[in-house]
Amino acid sequence: MTQPLLPPSYDSETPLPVKIPQKHQEDLGPVSDTSPESWRYDPQRINNYYKKRPLQILGRLFNIVFNFGLFMLGLSWDKFLGNSPKNSKKRAIQLREILTKLGPTYIKIGQALSTRPDLVPPLYLEELTTLQDQLPSFSNEVAFQFIEEELGDIPTEIFAEISDQPLAAASLGQVYKARLKTGEKVAVKVQRPDLMRRITLDIFIMRNLAGWAKKQFTKIRSDLVAIIDEFSGRIFEEMNYSQEGKNAEKFAELYGYIKEIYVPKIYWQYTGRRVLTMEWIEGTKLTRIKEIESKGINATRIVEIGVECSLRQLLENGFFHADPHPGNLLAMNDGKLAYLDFGMMSYIKPHQRYGLIEAIVHLVNRDFEALAHDYVQLEFLTPDTDLTPIIPALSDVFGNALGSSVAELNFKKITDQMSEMMYEFPFQVPAYYALIIRSMVTLEGIALGIDPNFKVLSKAYPYVAKRLLTDPSLELRNSLKALLFKDGSFRWNRLENLLKNAKNSRDYNIEKVLNQAIEFIFSDRGIFIRENLINEIIQAIDLFGRKTWHDFSSKVLKQVGFHSQVKPPELNENSESFKHLQNIWTILQTTQGFDPLSLLPLIPQLLTKDETKDMGQKIAEGLVQKVAARLIRNILLESENSEQNHENISNIHNVVKLEKNPLAKAAFR
């Protein structure tokens, strides 16, 4: 038996070892050798290879056009004869067979469509679902030959037992169930033959068609070639099973702490470029809803776990699964969600992650001016783009689409609404975002298949709110400041909304939030908050004092027989800030982990801070200024209403003369 090809501590920068096939010679297409560097995606090398092979290109193009042409002709003929409903099943099978016949690239297109019940009719959906893991298999002879070439011995010598036939076949390979000599049950994935040539030929055709379309149709502003290059780079990694094993371990390292997520173990001594051996997982595909729920598992909850994990992938670490179709996700019997396939992974940079968080927050809060700037940061718009006409357009498009609640908007509708603006304004979809769209739209499609009312955004926002409140990064601190403060006023309703949503996030730590808030408020960066707090406190104390004095004096006058004073309108209700504080306190009380007593130790610490003393002094000065200003205003009013003032003074003197009434004496002393 061979030594391990990749130890667990394998360095990601080290070239991956690739063995030279001995018995089964593959047509490697533009890959002329088996050195590690040759297996990295190189569009120029692919271009140079196929430019010299026009017959291969023409043959493939004819095959694609002929098959889809026959399919479209059949649909038209059914419609003409009125047989469309009767022949729907037949056409669905025909489409599935065409995609299967055209190979891995088109199978992946079919897999993506199989997760969209909102786009694809049920009969077609049923057929396309089989593309996830029920494709035609290739011969055992070839598969076992690959195992021998990669692992150095025949399968019966390597494994204690291995299934006679593959249990599942997917776009790039097929899976056998086996048992190691040490007793562990494993899944052995073996790559399809002739894969490199077929994939690279399709890449060459799509890439050149994209370049042609870009030149012919000026309204297409997105860099289609860059998007195809991004997708193709991931496909190349997916064709290297050693890379997939490394991806699985990185995924487990980053997201394995989520207790409902499970990542199978990789057995490196039984893994090579074309063979991957991993822990065997018992579970149910997410599309088999009744089977999942018959085991006492909440299918919707499983999808929510997937959404949460995807958010952490996209917004927390940036390393994300770009192909989460149902064949790659299993509901385990203990309620965990298992990820199986780690071939197509991608990475989103930190500034892009922060940009996505900010865009979601601004969309939810309908801050379309800030959203326009987010699109610049996310590279949908260039920095020199004039945003003046774009801001009202965003307001019109999203304002109408959102309706009364942002939570009702799904991810596909967001992308659909965006596409309406692409032609009118200079938007372009950056290459990195294409895989994000594919990932999220696919996951949402799975969710809609389980619950037609599932809304990804409503499930995502609690996590986004938590990140905004707890992430110490400068980008999100600035975003929080911009969200809560505008034109010198504090937007309490937005803080309420954040706290209300964040408390529903799984690992939301309210104590951490409060500590971070206090630390930030009393830091140099929190000067703007302290100044606004001072103003709010002055307003609240002044209003409370005036209201208290009015109530007290009115009560005294009533007791001595005089009519109570008419309460000024501004004293009739609590201030808006006071209402919001009451609401926030209610939210905090219902937040898991919040303990009011935990705030008591903070009070002495805050009172000894220089910033607190400075705030106290400014509050006192502000109150004195308010009292003085009110006094001056009253004197001026008295001069204008002298007759009324004399009457009021006479009434006051009469009250003071009532020496038998100690309450009155005390009130006017």
N, C-alpha and C positions, 0 to 999 in steps of 0.2 A: 504493500500500500504506500502511496506517495506521502511525502511530508506536506503539511499545510501550505497552500499557495499564498494565503493572506492571513497573517496573524491578526488577532483583534486590535492590536495597537498599530495597524498598518497606517503609514503616513499618506495623507491624501495627495501630497505632491509627488510621491514616488510613482514612476511609471508602472502600469499594471502588466504583469507577466502574461504572455499569450503563447500557447504552445502551437507548433506547426502541425497541421493535420497530416497524418501519415497515410491513411487508407482512403478516406473520403475527401477528395479534393473539391473544395468549394469554388464557385465562380465568385471571386471577391469584387468583381466590377472594378471601380476606380482605386480600390485598395490593393496595391501591387504586392504587398508583403504583410507579414504578421507582426511587425514591430509595434510596440505600444503607440508610438506617435502616429502611425498610419491609421489608427482607429479613432482619431479625433476628427470631428467634422471639419472639412476643408472644401468650401464651395468652389474654389478655383480649381482644385484638383478634379472634382466631379465634373465641372464644366469642360475642362481640357480633355477628359476621358471620353465624354459622350459626343463632343463636337466631331470626333473622328469616327463616330458610329451612327450616321444618319438613319441607316436602315432599322436599327434597334428603336430609335426615337419614333420613326414613322409607324413601325409595327405596333408600338405601345399606344400611340395616339389613336391609330385605327381601332385597336381593341377597345379603348375607353369610349370613343365616340360611337362605335358600332353597338356596343352593349347598352349604353344609355339611350342611344337613338331608338333601338328596338323597344326599350321600356316606355319611352315617351310616346312612341307610335301606338303601343298597346293601350296606354291610358286614353289617348285621343280617340282611338277606335271604340273603346268601351263607352266613352262619353257620347260618341255619335250614335251608337246603337242603343243607348240607354241601359247598358249592362254594368255600369260602374259599381253599384252596390253588390251585385251578384258576383263580380269578378275581383272584388277587393282582396280577398284572401289569396287568390291566385297571383295578383300583382305584388302583394306584400312578399310572398315567397320568391317571386322573380327578382325583386329588388335585393333581397337578402342573398340570393344566389349570385347576383351580379357583383355585389360588394365582396363576397367571399372569393369569387373567381379572380377579381382584380387585385386581390392580395392585401398585405398588411396595411398600407396607407389608407385604402378605402374601407377596410374593416374598422379602422380607428374612427373614421368619419361616421360609420354606422353605429359604433359604440356610443359616440357622443349623442347621436340622434335618439338612441334607445333610452336615454334618460330624460327625454322631453315630452311628457304626456300632454303638455300644453301646445305642442307643435305638431306632433305626429299622431295620426288616427290610431285607435286601439289595436286594430288588426296588424298594422305595420309595426307598432310598438312591440307586440308579442313576438313577431318574427325577428326584429332587430335585436331584441334582448338575447337571443341565442348566440349572437356574435360575441358576447362577453366571455363565454367559456365553453361554447358547444360548437366550435368550428371543426371542420374535417381535420383529422389527425394525419400525420405522415407516418411512414413505416417504422416499426420497432427496430428493424435492422439498421436504419440510418440513425435513429435516436440512440441505440445502444452503442453504435460505432462512435458517436460523438462523446458518449460517456467514457468509453475506453481511451479515446485520444486525449481527453481533458484530464482524466483522473489516473491514467496509467494502468488500468486493469479492466477486465470485463465486469459488468454489473453484478453478476452472481458471486464474484469473488470479493467485491467491495461491500455489498449489502447482504444482510442476513436473508432478506427477501425483498422482492420488488414486483409490483403488479404486472400482469401479462400485457395489459393494454393501458394507454393513458386514461386517467380519470377525467381530465379536462384538457381542452385545446383552445388556445387564445391566438391573438394576432401574430405574436412573435415566437411562440413556443408551445409545448404541451407538458403536462404534469403527470408524473407517476407517483404512486404511494409506495413507500419503502420503509424498511426497518433496519436500523444500523445494527451491527454486531454487538454494540453496547446496549441495545434494547430500545433506543428512542425511535418513535415514529417520525418519519420525515417526508416532506414533499420534494421530489426531484424534478426540477424544471429543465427541459432540454430545448435548445433553440432550433427553429426551423432551418432547413437547408436553403441555400441560394438566397438568403435574406438580404445580404448586403447589396447584391446586384439589383434586386427588385426595388428596394427602398431608394437607392441612389438614383435609379432611372426616374422614378416618380418625383423625387426632389428636383432633379434637373428640369423636368417638364414644367412642374408647378412654378419653379423659380423664374424660368424664362417667360412663362405666361404672365406672371405677376409683373415682371419688368415691362412686358409689352403693354399690359393693361394700364400701367402707370403712365406710359407715354401717350397712349391713345385717349384715355379718359382723364381730362384735366381736373375733374371734380374729385377724383380720388387723391386725397392729400396724405393719407397714411402710407408709410413706407412698407408696402406689401412684401418686398424682398427681404427686408430686415425681420419682419414677422415670420416669414417662412424659414429664415436662417435660425431664428430663436427656436422654433419648433423642431427643425431638423437637428440642431445641436443636441436637443433632449432625446430625440430618436436614436442618435448615435450612441449616447450614453446607455440608453435602454437596451441596445443590442450587445452591450458588454455586461454579462451577468456578474462579473467580479465587481464592477462599478455598482451594480444594483445591491449587492451584498453590503458594500461599504455604505451606501445610502441608507439601507435598513438600520444599520447600527447607529448612524448619525441621527436618524429619525427617533430611534428608541432613546438615545441620550438626551435629545431635546424635549421630547413630548411623553416619554414613558412615565413621568411623574403624575400625569393625569390618570387617576385610578381606573377609569372606565375605558382607557385605551390600551390595546395589547399589540405588541410587535413581536413576531416570531423570531426565534434565535437562528442565526446563520451558522452552518457547520462548514468552516473554511477548508478543512482538509478534503472535503467532497465538493468543492466549488472551483470553477474555472471560467473562461470567457463565455463558453457555450453551455455550461451546466451550472445550475445553482441548487444547492441543497439547504433547505430550511425546515424548521420545526413544523410538524403537521398540525393544523388547526381544525378543530371540529366546530362547525357553525352553520348558520343559515344565511343565504343571500338576502340582502335588504329588500329585494323585490317580492319575496315570499312572505307577505305580511301576515297572512293567517297562520302560517307555520311558526313564525316568530311569536305571535301573540298566544298561540296554543301552549307555548312553553312558559307563559306567565311573564313575558318580556314586553314592555311598552315600546312598540316600534317607533312611535314619534320621539320618544326619549332617546332612542339610539341615534336618530338623525340629529337631534339637538346636540348630542355629544360630538357628532361629526362636524357640525357647524362650529361649535366652540373650538374644537381642535384645529379646524381650518383657519379660524380667526387668529389663533395663537401662531399658526404657521406663517400667515401673511403679515401680521401686525406686531408680532413679538420677536421672533427669531429670523424670519425671512426665508427660511428653508422650507419649501412647501411642495406638497404632493400635487402634481399637475394633471393626474389622470385618475380621479376618484370614482370610477364607474362601479356599478354594483358587483361586477365580477372581482373587484379588488377589495371589497369591504364585506365582512361577515359579522353577523350578530352571534356572539358566542352564547353558550347555554347559561353562563353566569351573568349575562346582561352587559358584557363588555363589547366594545367595537374593535374588531381586529382588522388591521391594514395588512394586505398580503403582497402587493406589488409595488416595488420602489424603483422601477426602472426610469419612469419619467418624473424627475424632480427638477425644481428650479429655485432660483434665489431672487429675492427682492431686497434692494439696498435700504439702509436705514432711513435716508431722507425720503425715499419713496413710501416706506412704511408709515412714517409720521405724516406724510402728505395724505395718505389714504384715511388715516384716523381723523385728521382735520376736515377732510372733505365730507366724511360721514357726519361729523358733528355739525358742520355748516349746512349740510343738506337737511338734517333733522330739524335744525333751528331756523331754516329758511333764510339763512344769511347768504344771499346770492352774490353779493359783492365779494365776500370772502371766498365763496366757492369758485368764482372766476379766477381769483389769484391762486387757489389750490390747483386748478388745471394748468397753470403756468409751472408751478412747482413739480407737478406730476408729469410734465413734459408733453401734455396734450396741446399746449399753446407755447409759442416762443416768447421769450421775455419782452420782445419789442412789440407784441400784439396790442392793439388798441382795445381795451376791455370795455370802453364806454358803451358800444352797442350790444356787447355780449351779455352784460349784467341784466338788462331788462328782458333779453331773450331767454336767459336761464330762468328768470322769474316767471315768464309766460309759460314756458315748457314744463318746468317742474312744478310750478304753482298750480297749474291745472291738473297735472298728473297726480300730485300728492293728495288732493282732496282734503278731507278733514284730518287725516292722520297719516303721518309718514310711515308708521308701522304697517300700513296696509299695502305699501309699495314693495314689490318683489324685485330681485336683482335683475331679472330679464327686462322688466319694465323700465328700470333705470337705463340699461344699455339701449333699449329701443328708443327711449326719449332722447338719449344722447345722439343716436344715429340720425335723428331728424335735423340736428343742428350741424352735422358734419359738412353738408353741402353748402350751407349758407355762410358759415364762418370757418376760419382757417384751423379747424381742429385736425389733429392727426393722432391715431392710436399708436403709442410707443410699443416697441417689440415686446418688452417685458410684460406689458399689460395683457397681451393676447392670451398668454397661458393662464393668467389670473382669471380672466373672463371665462375661459374654458373650464377651469377648475370650479369656480363658484356656480356657474350656470349648470354644470353637470351635477354638482351636489344639490342645488336647488331642485333640479329635475327629479332626483331620487326622493327628495322630501315631498314634492308635490304628488308623486306616485303613492306615497303613504298617507299624506294628509293634503287634500286639495286646497285647504285654507292656510297652509303653512307659509309664513312670511319670514324670510331669512333676515331682513333688516330689523324686525322687531326682536328677533332672538339675538341679533348681533349687538344691538345698541347698549345693553347693560355692560357687556365687556368693554365696549368703546368708552362708555362713561367712566368705568372704573379706571381704565388706563389714563384718561384725561385727568382724573383726580389724584392718581397715585404715582404716575410716571415722573421721575425727577428730571428728565431731559429738558434742556433749555427750549427746544422746539415746542414741546407740549405745554411747558409753563407759559410761554408766550401766547400759545393758542388759547389756553385757559383764561389768561388775562384779557385777550381780545374778545373772548366769548362773554365774559362776565361784566366788562366795563365798556361803555360806549358814551362818548360825549360827556365825560365826567360823571356819569351816573352808574350806579350798580344795578345790574339786571338780576334781581332776586329770583324771578321766575325761572331763569335758566339754571341757577344754582339748585333750585328745588328739583328741576327736571333731571339734572345730573345725579343728585343724591338719590332720587326716587328710582332711577334706572340702575345705578351702580349697586344698590343694595341687593339686587337680584343676581349679580354676578357671583360665580362659584366661590372664588377665593378673595372676595372683597374684605379688606381689613379696615374697619371703621376707626379703630384706635390708631392705626398707622396714618390714616387720612387726617385725623384730627391733629396728631403730632406734627405731620408734615405741614399742615395748614398753619399751625401756630409758629413753627420754625420759619416758614416762608414769610408770614405776616411781619414778624419781628426781625427780618433780615434786611439788608440794604435793598434787595430787590422788591421788598414788600412795602416800600414807602408809599407808593400810590394807593395801596389797599388801606394802610393806616390813615392816610388823609381822608379817604372816603368813609372809613369807619368813624372817624372823628366827627365828620359832618352829620352822618346818620345818627350817632349817639346824641349830639347836640340837639338835633331836631326832635328825637324821641323824648329826651329829658325835658326839653322846653314844652313840648306838647303835653306830656304827662303832668308837669308842674302847673300849667295853665288850667288843664282840665280839673286837677285836684282842687286848686284854689277856687275855681268857678263853682264846683259842686259844694265845697265847704261854705263859701260865702252865700250861695243861694239857700242852703239849708238854714243858715243863721237868720237871714232875712225872713225866711218863711216862718221860723219859730217866733220872731218878734212881731209878726203880723204884716209884713210887707210882701209885695209880689216878688218872686224870684226873678233874677235877671234872665234875659233871653240868651240862650247858649249860642255863641257864634257857630256857623256851619262847620268850620274846620275842626271844632271840638266834638262834633257829634259822633264821629267814628274814630277808630284807631287808625294810625298812619299805615300806609301801604307797607312800609318796611316792617312795622310791628306785626302785621298780618303774616308777612312772609317768614319772619322769625318764628312765629307760632307754628306755621306749617313745617318749617325746617325742623323744629324741635319734635314735632309729631313724627316726621320721617325718621329722625335719629332714634326715637324711642322704639320704633318698629323694625329697626335694623339689627340683624343678628350680630351679637357680640358687643353691642353698645351698653355701657354701664355708666350711668350718670355720676356714680361715686368715684369713677376713675378720673373725673375732671377735678376733683377737690385738691389732690396733690399739686396740680398745675397752678392753682391760684397763687400760693406764696411765691412760686418761681416767677410768675408773670408780674407780680407787684414789685419785685425787686429789680426788674429790668429798667434800664435808663429810658428805653423807648416807651414803656408804660407810664413813667413819670412825665415824660414829655407830652404824651397823649393826654394825661390828666390835666396838665397845665393848659393845653390848647382847648380842651373841653370847657374848663372853667372860664377861660378868656372868651370863648365863643358864647357861653351862656350869659356872661356879663354884657357882652356887646348886644345880644338879643334883647335883654331886659332894658338896657339903656336906649336902644333904638325904639322899643315899644313905648317907653316913657316919653321920649321926645315926640313921638307920633300922637300920643294921647294928649300932651300939652297943646300941640297944634290944633287937635280936634276940639279941645276945650275952648280955645280962643274963638273958634268958628261957631260954637254952639253954647254961648255964655248963658243964655236963659235956661237952657236945659241943665247946664252944669250947676247953676245956682240952686235949682230945684233939687238936684242930686246931692249937693253939699248940705242943703237944709235937711234932707232926709237922713243923711249920715249923722248930722249933729243931733237930730231927734233920737236916733238909735243910741248914740253915745250917752245921752242924758238919762237913758233908762238904767239907772244905777242898780235897780233891783234885779236886773237881768245880768248875772255874771258872765254868761256866755257871750252876750253882745259886747260887754266891756272887754272881754278877752280878745274878741275878734277885731276890735277897732283900736286896741291899745297901741 
